[in-house]
Structures are given as C-alpha cells and as structure tokens.
C-alpha cells in the first residue's frame, strides 16, 4: 500500500481565528461551520494556539454565579480566545505519515492536529478526516 501522508487527508486552509478574537465570535464560527476546534494564528498565519468548543464552554460563568443576563453577556463578549486557547499545540508537517499522525493524536488524546509547513498553518487533520480515510480506503463490503 502506498504511503499515506497528512497532506493527502487533512482539511486544507482551515477556518482560523486570531488571538484577539472574542469567544462569542469564535463560538459563532464553530456553530456556523459545524466544527469543534479552531486553530489560532497570528497575522502571518503562524500557528500560536488552538481553541476548542470545550474551551469556550468552560469559559462561561458557572450557574451559581449571581450575574443577571445582561452582565453575563457583557462579560462574555469581552473574553478573548488568547485567554482560553491551548498555546503551542502539538502539530505535524504535511509529509508526516497518517499512521504517525494518528499515533500522535492517540498519545496526546486530541481530536484535531494542526498541519504546519515552515511554521505556517496549511491544514488540520481531524478524527473525521481519519474516518473518511478509513471508509474510502477499505475494500467494499461483500454483498
């Protein structure tokens, strides 16, 4: 079987945010595009972090907090991705084998792996991409 590489199965040019993006804007992008993570890049498209839907959910004030609805919205609207992202995320190069990329994801217990080339983000490899590979590469089931 040919060597399968990250570049062949990654999602190229993923949707990204900058560190100063507000959490509501990041959340909106995730919901609009049906994704669970956003790479965080600087103005030169260099990967500086990753923020997940879980990170954003955890950023909400707890139910026991005594904020009224307006105070809650005001505070949440001012929160920025840079304060909740995972900085310096684990990443792979485009020529990394799929096997190694999957091993990295398992080892670090992550569902998405940024793909960088020369420090610049070029794609993201997710669990969904690996499932797509599995479905497309397996022999058809006998009828």
C-alpha beads as a LAMMPS data file, in Angstrom:
LAMMPS data file: protein, C-alpha beads

143 atoms
142 bonds

1 atom types
1 bond types

-500.0 500.0 xlo xhi
-500.0 500.0 ylo yhi
-500.0 500.0 zlo zhi

Masses

1 110.0

Atoms # bond

1 1 1 0.000 0.000 0.000
2 1 1 1.245 3.482 -0.788
3 1 1 2.460 5.756 1.999
4 1 1 -0.476 7.873 3.172
5 1 1 0.523 11.382 4.230
6 1 1 -1.173 14.048 6.321
7 1 1 -1.279 16.407 3.322
8 1 1 -3.447 13.938 1.405
9 1 1 -6.171 13.663 4.069
10 1 1 -6.036 16.937 6.009
11 1 1 -8.574 19.687 5.596
12 1 1 -6.565 22.389 3.789
13 1 1 -6.826 26.077 4.669
14 1 1 -8.928 25.548 7.800
15 1 1 -11.063 28.266 9.320
16 1 1 -8.925 30.148 11.839
17 1 1 -9.128 32.942 14.374
18 1 1 -6.611 35.410 15.744
19 1 1 -5.708 35.604 19.450
20 1 1 -7.802 38.756 19.992
21 1 1 -10.960 37.210 18.527
22 1 1 -13.756 37.244 21.095
23 1 1 -15.161 33.982 22.399
24 1 1 -18.658 34.727 21.044
25 1 1 -17.181 35.265 17.555
26 1 1 -15.193 32.013 17.777
27 1 1 -18.259 30.140 19.034
28 1 1 -20.344 31.549 16.174
29 1 1 -17.743 30.398 13.603
30 1 1 -17.730 26.903 15.075
31 1 1 -21.512 26.602 15.098
32 1 1 -21.904 28.112 11.625
33 1 1 -19.338 25.746 10.120
34 1 1 -20.130 22.648 12.221
35 1 1 -16.598 22.349 13.603
36 1 1 -15.272 21.748 17.117
37 1 1 -11.879 23.426 17.030
38 1 1 -10.222 26.498 15.577
39 1 1 -6.506 26.952 15.031
40 1 1 -5.336 30.312 16.366
41 1 1 -2.895 32.117 14.081
42 1 1 -1.035 35.409 14.140
43 1 1 -1.157 37.982 11.329
44 1 1 1.429 35.929 9.357
45 1 1 -0.627 32.698 9.561
46 1 1 1.777 31.214 12.110
47 1 1 0.123 28.769 14.473
48 1 1 0.074 30.111 18.044
49 1 1 -2.670 28.002 19.618
50 1 1 -5.892 26.074 19.248
51 1 1 -9.268 26.673 20.861
52 1 1 -11.984 24.052 21.134
53 1 1 -15.685 24.161 21.697
54 1 1 -14.989 22.681 25.129
55 1 1 -12.612 25.552 25.953
56 1 1 -15.345 28.037 25.117
57 1 1 -17.986 26.158 27.096
58 1 1 -15.700 26.109 30.133
59 1 1 -15.226 29.880 29.858
60 1 1 -18.864 30.557 30.696
61 1 1 -19.681 31.758 34.207
62 1 1 -20.910 28.928 36.411
63 1 1 -24.619 28.609 37.072
64 1 1 -24.076 29.568 40.698
65 1 1 -22.648 32.950 39.708
66 1 1 -25.012 35.753 40.587
67 1 1 -24.914 37.613 37.304
68 1 1 -28.016 38.753 35.562
69 1 1 -28.391 38.001 31.861
70 1 1 -27.058 41.404 30.752
71 1 1 -23.972 41.203 32.983
72 1 1 -23.272 37.700 31.736
73 1 1 -23.444 38.793 28.070
74 1 1 -21.299 41.863 28.724
75 1 1 -18.565 39.830 30.448
76 1 1 -18.618 37.028 27.879
77 1 1 -18.469 39.439 24.940
78 1 1 -15.168 40.847 26.180
79 1 1 -13.391 37.498 26.635
80 1 1 -10.737 36.707 24.008
81 1 1 -9.546 33.430 22.526
82 1 1 -5.963 34.082 23.663
83 1 1 -7.019 33.648 27.282
84 1 1 -8.624 30.233 26.728
85 1 1 -6.688 28.619 23.862
86 1 1 -4.095 25.906 24.297
87 1 1 -0.854 27.657 23.309
88 1 1 1.796 25.952 21.172
89 1 1 -0.354 22.965 20.202
90 1 1 1.065 19.674 19.022
91 1 1 1.326 19.813 15.224
92 1 1 2.700 17.771 12.332
93 1 1 4.239 18.522 8.940
94 1 1 2.397 17.838 5.668
95 1 1 4.711 14.912 4.885
96 1 1 4.014 13.152 8.189
97 1 1 2.602 9.677 7.665
98 1 1 -1.036 9.173 8.569
99 1 1 -0.013 6.357 10.903
100 1 1 2.317 8.660 12.842
101 1 1 -0.255 11.487 12.901
102 1 1 -2.877 9.092 14.289
103 1 1 -0.394 7.858 16.902
104 1 1 0.273 11.472 17.952
105 1 1 -3.467 12.114 18.290
106 1 1 -3.899 8.997 20.419
107 1 1 -0.844 9.731 22.556
108 1 1 -1.962 13.294 23.316
109 1 1 -5.677 12.429 23.448
110 1 1 -6.609 15.105 20.917
111 1 1 -9.213 15.080 18.165
112 1 1 -7.506 17.507 15.817
113 1 1 -3.936 18.021 14.713
114 1 1 -2.788 21.231 13.009
115 1 1 -0.587 20.697 9.966
116 1 1 2.174 23.283 9.617
117 1 1 4.777 23.937 6.958
118 1 1 7.597 26.278 7.907
119 1 1 5.642 27.415 10.953
120 1 1 2.620 28.418 8.881
121 1 1 -0.684 26.614 9.195
122 1 1 -1.606 24.758 5.993
123 1 1 -4.295 22.397 7.249
124 1 1 -5.810 20.412 10.061
125 1 1 -6.162 16.658 10.391
126 1 1 -9.151 15.618 12.493
127 1 1 -10.816 12.426 13.637
128 1 1 -13.365 12.985 10.863
129 1 1 -10.585 13.057 8.255
130 1 1 -9.225 9.762 9.604
131 1 1 -12.705 8.208 9.456
132 1 1 -13.075 9.441 5.861
133 1 1 -9.741 7.782 5.035
134 1 1 -10.898 4.550 6.630
135 1 1 -14.170 4.487 4.692
136 1 1 -12.568 5.409 1.352
137 1 1 -9.562 3.101 1.642
138 1 1 -11.276 -0.068 2.856
139 1 1 -12.332 -2.630 0.330
140 1 1 -16.068 -2.609 -0.366
141 1 1 -18.143 -4.933 1.774
142 1 1 -19.325 -8.099 0.021
143 1 1 -22.979 -8.041 -0.922

Bonds

1 1 1 2
2 1 2 3
3 1 3 4
4 1 4 5
5 1 5 6
6 1 6 7
7 1 7 8
8 1 8 9
9 1 9 10
10 1 10 11
11 1 11 12
12 1 12 13
13 1 13 14
14 1 14 15
15 1 15 16
16 1 16 17
17 1 17 18
18 1 18 19
19 1 19 20
20 1 20 21
21 1 21 22
22 1 22 23
23 1 23 24
24 1 24 25
25 1 25 26
26 1 26 27
27 1 27 28
28 1 28 29
29 1 29 30
30 1 30 31
31 1 31 32
32 1 32 33
33 1 33 34
34 1 34 35
35 1 35 36
36 1 36 37
37 1 37 38
38 1 38 39
39 1 39 40
40 1 40 41
41 1 41 42
42 1 42 43
43 1 43 44
44 1 44 45
45 1 45 46
46 1 46 47
47 1 47 48
48 1 48 49
49 1 49 50
50 1 50 51
51 1 51 52
52 1 52 53
53 1 53 54
54 1 54 55
55 1 55 56
56 1 56 57
57 1 57 58
58 1 58 59
59 1 59 60
60 1 60 61
61 1 61 62
62 1 62 63
63 1 63 64
64 1 64 65
65 1 65 66
66 1 66 67
67 1 67 68
68 1 68 69
69 1 69 70
70 1 70 71
71 1 71 72
72 1 72 73
73 1 73 74
74 1 74 75
75 1 75 76
76 1 76 77
77 1 77 78
78 1 78 79
79 1 79 80
80 1 80 81
81 1 81 82
82 1 82 83
83 1 83 84
84 1 84 85
85 1 85 86
86 1 86 87
87 1 87 88
88 1 88 89
89 1 89 90
90 1 90 91
91 1 91 92
92 1 92 93
93 1 93 94
94 1 94 95
95 1 95 96
96 1 96 97
97 1 97 98
98 1 98 99
99 1 99 100
100 1 100 101
101 1 101 102
102 1 102 103
103 1 103 104
104 1 104 105
105 1 105 106
106 1 106 107
107 1 107 108
108 1 108 109
109 1 109 110
110 1 110 111
111 1 111 112
112 1 112 113
113 1 113 114
114 1 114 115
115 1 115 116
116 1 116 117
117 1 117 118
118 1 118 119
119 1 119 120
120 1 120 121
121 1 121 122
122 1 122 123
123 1 123 124
124 1 124 125
125 1 125 126
126 1 126 127
127 1 127 128
128 1 128 129
129 1 129 130
130 1 130 131
131 1 131 132
132 1 132 133
133 1 133 134
134 1 134 135
135 1 135 136
136 1 136 137
137 1 137 138
138 1 138 139
139 1 139 140
140 1 140 141
141 1 141 142
142 1 142 143
